[in-house]
Amino acid sequence: MKYRILKDSKLEPKAKAGTIVYRCRFNDYGCADDDEYVTGVEHIACTLNENGNYPFFTVPKPDLDVL
């Protein structure tokens, strides 16, 4: 799945508002769930790699626009 980030990422310096990111296709080791638990907002593990490969970072779902 492909998204456009609506706000600059606080975790990945290259992921600025407007950047295209992709859902990570591999295990995120619970990071998205942990971030949701802490913030109360659903998170998605994303990557800058079109193939969905690592490295990944989490993004709050409201900060993503599905393309």
C-alpha positions in Angstrom: 0.0 0.0 0.0 1.2 3.5 -0.8 0.7 6.7 1.2 1.6 10.4 1.1 2.7 11.8 4.4 0.8 14.9 5.5 3.2 16.0 8.2 6.9 15.8 8.6 7.9 12.5 10.3 9.5 12.9 13.7 11.4 9.6 13.3 12.6 9.7 9.7 14.3 12.9 8.6 13.8 12.1 4.9 10.0 11.7 5.3 8.8 15.3 5.0 5.2 16.3 4.3 4.3 15.2 0.7 6.8 12.3 0.7 5.5 9.0 -0.7 5.9 6.1 1.7 5.0 2.4 1.6 3.6 0.0 4.2 6.3 -2.1 5.5 5.7 -5.7 4.3 7.7 -7.3 7.1 7.5 -7.7 10.8 7.6 -4.4 12.7 8.2 -6.2 16.0 5.2 -4.6 17.6 6.4 -1.0 17.2 3.2 0.3 15.6 1.1 -1.3 18.3 3.4 0.1 21.0 3.1 3.6 19.6 -0.7 3.3 19.4 -0.7 2.1 23.0 1.3 5.1 24.2 -0.4 7.8 22.1 -3.9 6.4 21.7 -3.6 6.9 17.9 -3.3 4.1 15.4 0.2 3.9 13.8 1.4 2.2 10.6 4.9 0.8 10.0 6.1 2.6 6.8 9.2 2.6 4.7 10.7 4.7 2.0 11.4 1.6 -0.1 8.9 0.9 -2.8 9.3 -2.8 -2.3 8.2 -2.5 1.4 11.5 -3.6 2.8 13.3 -2.4 5.9 14.2 0.0 7.4 10.8 1.1 8.7 9.4 3.8 10.9 6.0 4.3 12.3 3.6 7.0 11.3 0.3 8.0 12.9 -2.5 6.9 10.6 -4.2 10.4 10.5 -0.9 11.7 9.1 -1.2 9.4 6.0 -3.2 9.9 2.9 -3.9 6.6 1.0 -2.9 6.8 -2.7 
